[in-house]
Amino acid sequence: MIHVTWSTRELAELAGTTVKAVRHYHQVGLLEEPERLANGYKQYTAQHLVQLLQIRRLVDLGMPLARIAQVRAEGDDPGRALEMVESEVMATIERLQRVHAELAEFRRSGGSVDLPPEFGAGANELSPGDRALLLVLSRVLTKTAMDEIRQMVNSGLSAAERELSWLPADADTATKVRLAADIAAVLRERGDRYDWVGNPRLQASDRAESTVVKAVSEFYNLAQLEVLYRAHLLVTGQAYGDRLPAVLTG
């Protein structure tokens, strides 16, 4: 019987892969080591070629190398392993389809890519802090609440809300007092339409309140926090003290 042998480069070319890949398959125990000649050169046989082609086939079908090694070591049915790979592929396809749909919505609406796709171009007038806060809210508020917030944003912010969104940290007291009164009026109007505005617990997860407070205190400057606090006191009929609550200022 004539034994045909190949070098590592020749074997890789026959299998449609690279020398680096062949060496890696050796390292992870997938491909048996061949015999060596006296000069140290490897001599691969047809059996090695078959093994390498089988490995490449499973890799092309999406099976991870660790799973291929497990199948070979335990004598498992490759068909069952491929069923698992197929389910993972289907999940990946579904995820990519969702991503594609979101990208299409971003292009259609002209919205900001750092916000959930349901927010349209109206969100572009928000400050980076407001956009960051919306991202946090999307993780702790219910879908109903987020839909209502989306309606608010996409229908256009009031002049007071736009001013608050971009209020500088060095805003003077007169500006903050005036703006707080304007924001209080907006909050009352929102509260008449959306019950959760006055009582966020109605539309939030258990950790929502503490999460939102931490996010607001981090993303908003002290002038914005003071305006919000003053507005809250106006809406609830309380008097303003000398300083902001410690929970807002850290």
PyMOL commands that set and color helices and strands:
alter all, ss='L'
color gray80, all
select helices_A, chain A and resi 8-15+19-27+46-60+65-74+78-109+121-125+128-140+143-154+159-165+173-193+195-198+200-203+208-219+222-236+246-249
alter helices_A, ss='H'
color red, helices_A
select strands_A, chain A and resi 35-36+42-43
alter strands_A, ss='S'
color yellow, strands_A
deselect
rebuild
show_as cartoon
